Amino acid sequence: AYGRDARVPAGWLALAADARLGPSVQAVLQAPAQPWTVESLGAASAMSRATYARHFREKAGMSVGEFVARIRMMHACALLQDTQRGQAEIGQAVGYQSEAAFGKAFRAVLGTTPGRWRRAQRGT
């Protein structure tokens, strides 16, 4: 679920509590707009890039990039729902350098455009 009523999935909370992954997962949850890389998140968890990516996929059932994108979309949907900010501004607020990159990532996660999603939430 995305938008203002979205809850962080229980599995993600378990990741945040994981002894090895917790520091990096908490960092993404707290600052999704940061330019996270597998290397930087691995360093936050005291693991190499390859070890971190493997351990993350085993525990989360998804790639690091997919997790970061989903967290960003949770924040983006809340902003689309609760503000009048434009799509480019929201995209930048959640870590995308351009409106096009934000739109592409949004479609990949939610299967629709940010504008259509916003209109559907408002019932228009």
N, C-alpha and C positions, 0 to 999 in steps of 0.2 A: 504494500500500500504506500502511496506517495501523497504528499500534500500535508496540510496542517494537522490532520489527525493521524498521520503516520507514526508508527512506533518502530523503534529499532528492533529488528527480528531477534528473538531469543538466541539464535545461533550466533549472531554477531556479538551479543553481550557475552556469550561464552568465550568468543575469540578475545574480547577485550580483557577477560579475566585469565586467559591462558598465560602461563608463566613465561613462555618464550615469545609469543606473538603480541601479548597484551600492550606493551609500550607503543608499538607501531600502530596497532589498531586504534588505541585511544588517541594517538596523535592525529590520525585521519579523521576520526569522529569529531575531534575538537577544532580542526583547521582543514576542512576539505579543499579549500582553494589553494593550498600550498602545492607547488609543483612536485608532487610525490613521484618517486621512481622506486623500482624494486631495490636498487642499490641503497637509496636513502632510508627506506623502510627497514631493509635488512640491517643496516648500521644501527638504527634505533633499537633493534632487537638483538644486537651483537651476533649477527649471522652474516655469512657471505651472501651475495646476490642469489646464487644458485640454490644454496641450502634454504634460504628464506623462501624463495619462490616454491620450492618443492614442499616444504613444511606448511606453508600457507595453503597451497592447493589441497594437501592431505587433510588439513583441519577444516578448511572453509568450504571445500567442494567447488571452488571457483578460483580464477586467477586473481592476482593482486590488482591488476588493471580493472577487471570487472568489479571488484569490491569497491575500489576508489570511485569508479563511474557511478555505481549505485548509490553510494553515500552522497556524491555530488548531486545526483538527481533528486534525492530526498530533499535536500536543501533548496534546489532550484524549484521544485514543485511548491514548496511552502512559500517561496518568494513570489512565484507566479500567482498563487492563490491569494496571498495576503497583501500584495503591494501593487502599485501601478507602474512599477519600474519596467523599462523596456527589456526585450530579450537579450540584447547585446550587453546591457548593464548587469543583468542577472547572470548571464554566462560568465562574465568577468568575475563576478562576486563568488562564483563557485569553482573558479579555476581554469576557465577556457579563455584563450587569447583572442578569439574572434567569434562573432555571432554564427558564422558558418560551422566552426568546430563544435560549438555548443549545440547547434541544431542537429548536426550529424550524431553526436553522442546521445542526445535526448531521444532521437528516433531509434537508435540502436537499443536503448534500454527500455523505452516505453512504447515503441511502435507507432508513434505519432509525432507531430511537430509541437513545439512549445505553445504556439498560438492556438492550435486546435485543442490542446490539453487545457489551456486556460479557459477557453470558451466553453468547453464541456463542463468544467467545474462550476462555471457561473450560470450554466443552463441556458446559454445563448447560442 
